[in-house]
Amino acid sequence: MAAAAVEEPVSAEAVLRELGLFELGCDGEDVPAKLVELCLAHGLSPVTLANELLAFVTSKDLGTLLTADGLAAFEHEVLAKRSKKIPRRTDNRYAGLRDIHSLQELLDEDEEEELLDAYATPSKGSQKRAGGGTPETPRPKRTLSARSPYALFSPSSFSPSATPSQKYTARGGRGEVVASFGSARGPSWSGEAGRGCSLKLFAPPEENLTKSYKFMFQKALDVREVLSWRIEELGRVLKERYGLEEFSSVMLPAQFLPLPFPQEPVTVLGQIGCDSNGKLNAQSVVLEGDREHSSGGQVPVDLSELQEYSFFPGQVVAMEGTNSTGRRLVASKLYEGVPLPFYTPPEPAQDAEQRMVLVACGPYTTSDSIAYDPLSDLVDVINRDKPDACVLFGPFLDAKHEQVENCQLLGSFADVFKLCLKTIIEGTRSAGSQLVFVPSLRDVHHDYVYPQPPFAYPELPKEDKPRVHFVSDPCTLEINGTVFGLTSTDLLFHMGAEEISSSSGISDRFTRILKHVLTQRSYYPLYPPAEEMNVDYENFYSYAALPVTPDVLVAPSELRYFVKDVLGCVCINPGRLTKGQVGGTYGRLYVRRHDAEGERKSPCVAAQVVKI
């Protein structure tokens, strides 16, 4: 267990050091003293003050120099409101931003707005699972507005304040395409409303997570066993792919040959780890050897002779290098992982029609309201475009929403969630689109474990059962012959915070991370996982592995939206439907199955990310 963080004393030097991490400076001799005064007056640590100042100056476009007038506005608009609305608690609501500087290199100049988005979302460290109580005098249920006549009642009926967000209502750029891939047919996007569209789990039911399971019973030995199996499996792939001979122990000292012969290099297999509780860096890399050759031992790795590398904790690699004393491996060559083959249908395509798939990720409410207006707008989009399939990722009732964290809803979390589903299912009934619901660890009412079982919704009307599908996180789905890999877990954010690289030919970190996912053959190859993740490794081994390289990988993230071709797999981050109090984005794709003749052609014809 990592040691508890020690609170740093407040001083001008400490505050300026934290601001320097974000390239923020001071304009005026009295500004450092004012910063210390703000810390002491409002009970903030230097880290917390720097995080909140970064969000403020980014949102106001104030530049990188802090002025006395800017600090006065910051105190009035942020700190005064913070002291009124946020009760004093030992778990700082913004503690999740303490390590945000470790993600700085994830964001280029066009991505600075993502820091503001992370600020606007309540902290990752306070995911509550308590049910809200019903008051003695329940509030009468309210009907939806005339433009959203999809259900008798709205989930906002359970909210103490269901006023729509003014910032969301006043948003601009509705329907604007912000990222694209391929070329769409015609100026408008539309589907066939699911007619003749086949949708099924890629593997048989016994190879997919289809129902809840008992967790919190795993042992440390079982976790070690799963990790060892994974190293051995990928080791066999690496040996076959690169024609490697038998692996050596990572701890065995190399034998010196008589001069002038050089020291003999060895090839070792293992998993990348960190030598401390801190973040992985070039000086802290260790290789944890496999069970067969190294008995699970580990050795520090010297990367000075590697011209190019990209590592993250949990990555299985084969290395060639010298280990003269058995205490340090000087790596000279790196053998990267190999992706799985793509799926080849056994029969020729019966339906070669182009199909439209819509993908969207929660939250479906703004951070200051439970009015579900963004969800209503998405339902309008579905009814307008009539996509063949809609893949909707959680959270549907966000555990990080302020009203959820403070248990202010006037009903149970499960009841709000069911009304949310009812709004979507009944609201899209006329469109006829196939609906796929993928849970999230931020769904406050659902099992907080990874892999995450599907939602249970026994109230589903019989007429909707053929077109409504509840799947697990992660999940591999086949839509009209096209294989989709789906996960609501923010693997880009988690792995991006841990990955290190040097002089890589792939300068885009998103591409490197996605390449790791495909070559490590896992929906979540990071180990140890992020602190907010509760992983059941016995089921992880069975249900979180990639069965094939998907044709399309959908990986929603807090980070910037994109569409990329990585090793032949079209990877899309549709973003989130809301970003704090403002609107976000969703994705749409055209797919068409091709017969396997000659060189493979991606079934993804076109893809776009669109503002809601």
N, C-alpha and C positions, 0 to 999 in steps of 0.2 A: 504494500500500500504506500502510495506517495506521501511524503511528509507534508504536513499542513503548511500553507504559505504564511510567512511572517509579514505582518503589516509594517510597511516602511514608514518611518517617521516623516512628518510633513516638514519640508524645507524647500527653499527656492531652488536649490540644486536638484533635488529629487523631482520636483515638478518640471523643471526645464529639461531634465533628462528624458522624462516620459514624453514630453511634447516633441522632443527631437526625434523620437522614433517615427513620428508622423510628419517630420519636416515642418513643424510649426515653430515660429520664432516670436520674439517680442519687439514691439515698436514703441519704445519709451522706457525710461529708467524706472518708472513707478509701476510698470506692469508686473514684474516678478513679485513684488510685495503684495500687489492686489491678488495675484494667484494664490499665494499662501493664505491671505485673508479669506478667500472664498473657501479654501479647504477647511480651515478652522471653523468658520462660521456655519458651514453646512455639513460638517462631519464627513468630508470626502477624503479619500486617499489620493495621492498623486496620480495613481493609475486611473481611478474612476474619473477624476476631473479631466484628465487628458482625453479619455474616451468620449466624454460628453461634449467637451470643447470641439473635438474633431467632427462630431456629428453636426454640431451647431454651425461651425464655419463652413462646412460642406453644403449644408442646406441653404445657407444665406449667401453663399458665394462670396465670402469675405476675404479670400486669399489666404496666404500662409503666415501673415504677420498679425499678431494680436495687439489690439490697441485698448486704451482705457475705455473709450466709448463702446467698443465691441464687447468688452467684459461686462460693462454695465447692462447692455442689452441682453447678454447671455444670462446674467443673474436674474434679471427681471422676467425674461421669457421662459427660462428653463428651470433654474434652481428654485425660484419662488413657487412655480407650479409643481415642481418635484416634491418640495417639502409639504405642500398641501395635499397632493393626491397620492403620494406613495408613503405608506406608513413606515416608520423606522423599524427595520427588521435586521436580524443578523445576517440573513442571506440576501445580499445586495441584488436587486432585481436586474441590474446590468452587469453582474459578475461574469456573465458569459462573454463579455467583451474584453476581459483582462488580457487574453492572449491574441487579440485581433491583430497586433503588430506582426505576429508570426505568419499572417496571411497576406501581408502587404505585397509580396512579390507575386501573388496570384492576380493582382489587379493592375492593368495598365492604365494609362491616362484616361481612356474612355470608360473605365470600369470603376471610377472612384465613387460613383453613385451607389454602388453596392454596399459600401460602408454605412451609408445613411440607411439603406434598407435593413441592414442587420441591426442598426440602432433602433429602428422603429418597431422591430419585432421583439417582444419580451424575451427575457433570458432563457437560454437553453437549459439552465441548471435547475429550474423550478417546475418540473412537470408533475403536477398533482394528480392524484387518482381518487380523490374523495368525491362522493356524490353530493349534489346540491340538495338541500332540503326544501320541502314545499311549505310555504307560510300558512298560517291558520286561515287567512282570508286570501285565497288565490286570486290573481288578476284574471279577469275574463279574457278569453282568447279573442284575438283580432284577426280579421280576414286580411288576405293579401290585397294589394292594390289592384286596380282594374287592369293594369298592363301585365299582371302576373297571376291570372286566374287558374293556377295550376293545382292548388290544394285548398281545402276548406280553412286550414289554419297555417300560420307561418311559424317557423322556429323562433322568430323574434317575439312571439307571444310570451315566451318565458324570460325575456330580457327586461331588466328594470328600465333601460333606456334604449328604445329601438329606433331612435332618430337616425336616418341615413347620414352617412358621412358627407359633409359639405365638400371636402377636398375630392372625394371620389365622384360626387355628382358633377363637380366643375372640371373634371379631368378633360384634357385635350387629346387629340391624336387617336380617336376611337377607330378601330379597324385598320390602323396603320401597320404595314408589314415592316418589321424591324430586322428580320434575318430570313434568308431564303437559301434553298438548295435545289438544283435541277431546274427544269422548266415545266410550268403547269400548262395544261391544255385549256386554252381559252382564257378570257379575262377574269372569269368568276369561278369560284370554288363551289362545287356541289357534289352530292353523292346520290345514291339510288335508294336512300332511306332503308338500307339493310336488306333489301329484297335480294334473295339468293346468296347472301353473304354468309359463308360458313365461319364459325368461330369456336375454337376448342383448345383445351390445354394441349401443349405440344407432346408431353409424355403421358403414359397411362396414369390413371388416378393413383395407383400405389406409388408412383414416383413423383407425385405432387402433393403438396400440403393442402388438404381439402377440408380439414376440420380442426377444432381446437385440440390442444394437447397439454399434458401436465408438465410444468416447468419448475424451476427452482430446486431441482433435485440432483444437479450434476455435481460431479466430484472433480477435483483438480487433476486426478489421474486420467479421467475420461477426456478432459480438455487436451492434455498432453498427447493422448492417444490419437485424437482427431488431427492435431497439428502434425504429428509424426506420419500418419497415413498420407496427408497432403504432400509433405516433403517427398516421400517415397514415390508417390504417383507422378508428380511433376519431374522428379529426378529421372524416372524411366523415360519420360518423354524427351528430356534434354539429352540423355545418353543416346537415344535412337536418332534424334534429329541431327546432332552434331558428330555422331560416330565416336563418342567418348569411350575411353577404356574405363576400367574400374576406378571408382572414386577412392580418395585417400582420406585419412582422418584429419580433421582440422587441427588437432592438437599434437600430431606426431612430428617431432623435429626432423628436418630434412638431413640426409646423409651428405657429408662433404666428400667430394671426389678429389683425388690427388691433383694438385696444381699442374698445368694451368687450366684444367677443365672447370667450367662454370658450375654453379650450384644447380642441382636438378629441380625443375619446377614440378609441382603436383597439381592435380585437379580435385577440387573438393565440392561438396554439395551441402547446402544448408539454407537457413532462413535468416534474412536481415533483421537485426535487432539493434537496440541502443544500450550503451553501457551504463546508463543512469536513468533517473526518473525525468530528466529534461527532454527537450526536443532533439530529434536526430540531427546530427551535423556531420561534416566530413571527418571530424576527429573522434566521434563517438560511435562509429559503426562497428558492430560485432557480427560475426557469422556464427549462428547456432547450428551446429552440425546435425546431420541426420542420425537416426538411431542405429542403423546397421553398421555404418563405418566409423562414426564419431561418438557413439553412445550418448548423444545429446549434448556433448561438450561444446564450448564456444571459445572463439579466439578473436581478439581485436584485428581489424582490417586496416591496412595502410593503402589509401587510394591514390597516392602521389603518382603512380605510374599508369593510372587509368586516364586516358585522354577524354573519354566520354562515359558518363554513367548517369543513371537515374534510379534512386533507391527510395524505398519506404519501408517502415517496420512491417514484418510479416511476408515480405517478398521472398519467394523461393528462387534461388539462383545457383548456377554452377560457376565456379571461379577457377582460374589457373593462376598460380603464383608460387612464391617461395616462402618457406617457413623454417628458417634456419634453427631457431631455438625452441619452437613449439609455442611461443608466447605471442607472436605477431605474424600475420599473413600479409605479405606484400603482394597485392593483386596486380597482375599484368594483363589479364584477359577476362572478359565477362561474357558468359553465355546466357542470352536472354531467353525468355519463355517463348512458347510456340502456341498460336491460337488453334482452337478446334476447327475442324472443317465446317463449311456451311451445310445446311440441310438440303438434300437432294430428294425431291418427291419421287416415290417409286413409279408413279403413273404420270403420263402427259397431262398438261393442264386442261381441265374441262371448262373452266371459266377464266377466260383471259381478259375479262372486263376490268377497267380501271376502277379502283375502289378508294373512297375517301375515309380517312381515319382522323378523328379529332382527339387531341390529348390535352388535358388540363390538370393542374395541381393546386390543391388548397394552400392556404386558407381561402374559403369562399365568402368570408366576411372581412370588413376592414377592422383595424385594431381598436377602433373607438366605438364600434357598434356591432350588434348581432342582427342587423336588419336583413342580411343575406341579399342585398341588392346586386352584388357582383354575380352571385349564383343565378339570380333571376335573369340578368343580362346574358349569361352563358346559355341558359335554356332558350332564350330568344334566338341566339346564334344557331343553336342546334335545330330549332324549328325552321329557321330561314334556310340553312345550308343542307339540311337533311343528310348528314354524314352516314356512311354505312355502319361505322362503329365509333363509339365514344369511350375512351379510356380515361376515367376520372380517378385521380390519386387523392388520398387524404392529405391533410386533416380536414374532415368535414365539420367537426367542432374542435377547435384548436386548443390544446392544453396550455398554450402560451398566451392565449387571449386574456386580457386583464380581468374581464368579468368572470372568466372561468377560474383563473388563479385565485380570485378573491371570493369565489363561491357566491356570486351575486345573482345567478340565474334563478328564476322562479319555478323551476322544475328540474327533474333529473337530467343528467347528461344523456342518458340513453333515450329519453323521450324527445329531446331536441334533435338528436341524431336521426331518429326514426322519421320525424317530420321533415327533416332535410332530405332524406332519401325519398320520401313520398312526394316532395316537391319536384324532384328530378324525374322520378319514374312516371308520375302522372303528367308532368309538364311536357315530356317528350313522347308521350304515347301516340299522338297524332303523327309525329315525324317518323316513328317506326324504327329508329336507330337502335342497333345493338348497344347495350350499356355494359361496361366493365368497371367494377369498383375495386380499387386497390387500397388497402388500409395503410395507415401511417403510424409511426410510433408517437406522433403528436395527436392522434385521435384519443381524446381524453377518456372515453368510455370503454376503449378496447384493450385487449391484452397487450401489455407493455413488454414484449419480448420479440427477439429476432432469431430465426424467421418468424414472421407474424402470420397467424392463421387468418382465413377470410372472415369477413363480417357474417354474423348470423342475423337473418331477417326473416323469421317465420311468417311475418305479416304480409309477405309479398303476394299480391293477387295472382290467381291462377292464370289469368290472361296475359300477365307480364313475364311469367317464368321463362318462356322460350327466348326472350330477348335480354334478360337481365342476368348477369354473371358476376359472382363474387369470387375473387381469387386472392391468393396470398401475396405477401411481400417477402421475397421477390417471387416472380412468376415468369414462366416462358409460355407464350401464347401463340397460336397459329391462327392468323386471320386471312382466310382465302388463299392459303398456301404460302403466305409470308410470315416468317417467324419473328415475333416481337419479344425482346427482353424487357421486362418491366420491373422497376424498383422505385419505391417512394423514399428510400433512405438517401440522405444527402451525401453520397459517397464522394462527390467532387469536393465538397467542403471539407469532409473529414480527411481524405487522402491528400488534398492540396495543402493542408496545414502541416503535414508530416513529410511530404516528399522533398528530397534534395536532388540536385542535378548539377552537372558541370559540362560545359561545352557540348551540350547535346545537339545533334542535328535537328531535333524537333524543339524549336524554341517555345512553342505554345504549350503551356503547362497542362491545359485541359486535354490536349491531344495525348500528351505523355501519360496522364492518369488513365484515360480511356483505353489506351494501348495496354497498360498494365492490367486493367480489368479483363481484357480479352485474352491476353497471353497467360495470366495467372488462372484463367478459367473459373472465375468466381465472381459473384455479384458483390462480394465484400471481402477483398483479400487483406485488408488492413488488420494487423495484430500487434499490440493490443488494440481493441476497438476504441472508438471515441468514448469518453466518459458517460455520455448520455445513452449509450447503447447497452442493452442487456441481451447478451447472446447465449442461446442454448446450443452448445457446440455439437451435441449429439444429433440434433435435428439440422444444425447448420451443415454438417457433412452431407446429409441426405438431400436437403432442399435448397441450399444456397449456391450450389455448383452450376455452372453453365453446361447444359447438355450438348449444345452445339454453339457455334458462333452465330448469334442472331443476325437476321437481315437488318433489323432496326433495333437499336437500344435506346429506350426512353429513360433518362435519368434526371428528374427534376432537381433543382438546386436553388439555394439562396443566391448563388453567384450568377453572373451574367448569362443570359440566354444565348444559345448558339445552335447551329446545325453543322455537323462535320462528318466527313467520310474518313473513318479510321480503320485501316486494314480491310477495306471493303464493306465494313458495317457502317450504316448511316446512324450516327449518334445525335440525339436531339435533347437539349435542355429547354423545355418550353417555358421555364421560369414559373413563377407563382401567379395565381389569378389576382391576388392583391399584394401590395407592398406597403405595409403599414396602413396609412389612411388613404392611399391612392390606388388606382387601378394598376394591374400588372399585365401579364401576357398569357397566351395559350398557344398551342401548336396545332398544325393540320398537315396531313400527308396524303399524297396520292401513291398507291401501291398497285402493282400489276405483276402477276406471276408470269415468269418466262419459262419456256421449256429448256431443259438442260442440253443445249446443243452448242458445242464449241466453248469459247471463253464465257465465264459466268458474267451475267449482267445483274446489277442490283435491282431487286423488285421495287425499290423506292424510286419512283419517277420524279417526284418533287416534294419539297417540304418547306414550310414557312412558319415563322413565329410572328404572332399578330397581337397587337394591343387590344385589350377588352374594351 
